Amino acid sequence: MSLQLKCRLERPDGAKGQNGFRLDVDLSLPGRGITAVVGPSGCGKTTLLRCVAGLEPRTAGHVLIGDKTWQDDRHFLPPHRRRAGYVFQDGALFPHLDVRGNLAYGRKRSSGKSGEIEEISTLLRLASLLDRDVSGLSGGERQRVALGRALLAGPELLLLDEPLAALDRENRLAIYPYFERIAAETGLPFLYVTHAQDEAARLADHLVLMEDGRARHHGPLAELLTSPDPGLAHGDHAGCVVFARIVGVDDEYHLARLEFPGGTLLVADPGIPEGRKIRVRIHARDVSLALEPAEGSSILNILPARVLELIPDGPSRVLVRLQVGRTIMLAAVTQRSAAALKLRPNQELFAQVKSVALL
Amino acid sequence: MFHPDDLTALGLTLKLAAVSTAVLLVLGTPLAWWLAMTRRRVRPLVDALVSLPLVLPPTVLGFYLLLFLGPDGPLGRLMTAAGGRPLAFTFTGLVIGSVIYSLPFVVQPIRDAFSSVGHRPMEAAATLGASPRDRFFSVAVPLARRGFLTAATLGFAHTLGEFGVVLMIGGNIPGKTQVLSIAIYDHVEALDYARAHVLAGTLLLISFTLLLIVNLVVRRQPGVRT
C-alpha cells in the first residue's frame, strides 16, 4: 500500500489582502509509519492535509490511498465518505458532548471495523475522563480524545495538523509515546504536520519538506537529514538522527550506553529502562574531527569514521558527511580546519561527539 | 375576570403566535443557515430583506401584504383561480403577515448562532463520517440551541404584540382575526379601561415571563459559549 497524492489548489487572493496562494504537490508516500510534513508557516502543509481529507472541494488532482481512489479527474469523494481521521490543531472536540459522546460520534458512523471505545480509551488512558465535559480537559487530554475519536471512526489514514502545537514541551513529550504506539500497533499511515524540527526527528519515519506550496524533498528521515543535497543540510539545524537502543547503565557515573548501527554512545542516564529503543539527535556543530583518536580529552564519544563528502555551507564552514558504521553523521568544521586536516572523501578519521540530544 | 370575547381574542393570539413561530422555525432555519454559511454576493441583499421588518412601519408592510393577498392581488387571484378564497381577512392571512413581520426576530438569532458554530466542528464531523445532513442535525443544531431558544421566544413574543400588520390584513373580525392588541385598542377607544387593563396586563405578564424563562435557561446551559 502507498499513498499517491497529487494536489493542485489555487487561491487567487488571500482573505487578508495577502497574495495568492498556490499548492502544487505530487507525492508518493509509504503506506505505513509516520510521515512528517514540515516547512515554514504558510508553505501549504495544512492545506495539503485538507486536500487529502476532502475539505477543499476545489482541489484538482488525484488522491489514491492504497487501492482506493478518493479523488481523480472525474470523481471527488466528499470528506464523510473518505476514511481520513483528522486531528485538528485545537482538537475540534464537540462542546455539546462529553468525552464518551465525542468518542462515540465517530464510532457510530464507522463501518464497524474500528475498535471499541473501551479498547481505545485504555490505549490512550482516557478511561477516567469518559464522563467528563470536554471544556474541563487539559490541552494534552483534548488531543488524546481527538486522536481516540479519529481512530474510532475506522480511518485508513490519519491526518494530524500540528496536534501538539498548543502544548508545552513536557506535555508534548508525554504524548509522543501514544503516537508511536498507535502508529506501530495499527499500522496506519500518519501524515503529521509540524513546524517543530525536534518533533519530526522524534516521530517521523519519513519526511516531506514543503516550501511555497510545493514538496521540495521527501524521503526516509535519516537519509533526508543527512542528504548531500546542499538545499537540505545546512546551518545550525544540520544534524543527524541516530536510532539507538539502551544496552546498559553505568551506575557509578550515571551514564547510559546506547548501541546504534555504527558503535556505542555514552550519554547521561535518562532513566529509561534497558532494551528500550530511542532516537537521539546529533547536531553537526557538536561533532568535531580528529585524525588520531584524541587522548587526554574530555570528550566521551569518539567514533571511527570515513569521510563521504564535503558540502560547502556558507563562506567559512563546510559540512562533512561521515560514514560511521551503517549510520551517516554530519560534522560541521571550518573551511580552514578542513584545509588543515586535508579532508577528502574516503579518508579515515575520528568523529568526536561533544553532545547528544535525546529525542 | 376575562370577558368571553376577550378570552377568544387571547386564544386566537396565542394560536397565531404558536403557528407563526412553528412556521418561522421551519422556514427560518434553512434561511439562517444559508445566511451564515454562504459567501455569495447576494448575501447582504438577502440579509437586508430579512431585516426590513425591523425598521419598516408595520402599516407599510401590512398595506403591501393587503394588496398582495387581497382579491385583486397576485396571490389573491391565484387563490381564486384555484377555487379558494383570497387570504386577506383570514387566519392564514394573519399567519403569513406574522411570519414576515417576525422573520428577523427568528432568523437573526439562529443565523448568529450558526455563525458562531463556525466551519471547524462541521469539518471535524465530516471527517468522522457524518453526511452534510447528519452533521447539521448532530452538530450545528445542538451547538446553536441557544440561538433557537432565543429565536422561538422572540418570534412568539413579537407576534403576540402584533398590531399594525394584523389590522391592515386581518381587519378586526371578532373570533376570527381579532387579536389581543387590537382588542385592547378597541376597549381604549370605547373608554372601557377595565377590560383594557386585564388584557394589557396579561400580555405584559406573558411577554415578561417568556423572556425571563429564556434568560434563566440560556444562562444555565453548560458548554455553550456566547
Interface residues (C-beta under 8 A of the other chain):
Chain A: A53 G54 L55 P78 P79 H80 R81 R82 R83 A84 G85 Y86 F88 D90 A92 L93 F94 P95 H96 Y105 G106 R109 S110 D133 V134 S135 R149 A150 A153 L159
Chain B: R120 P121 E123 A124 A125 A126 T127 L128 G129 A130 S131 P132 D134 R135 S138 V139 P142 L143 R145 P222 G223 V224 R225
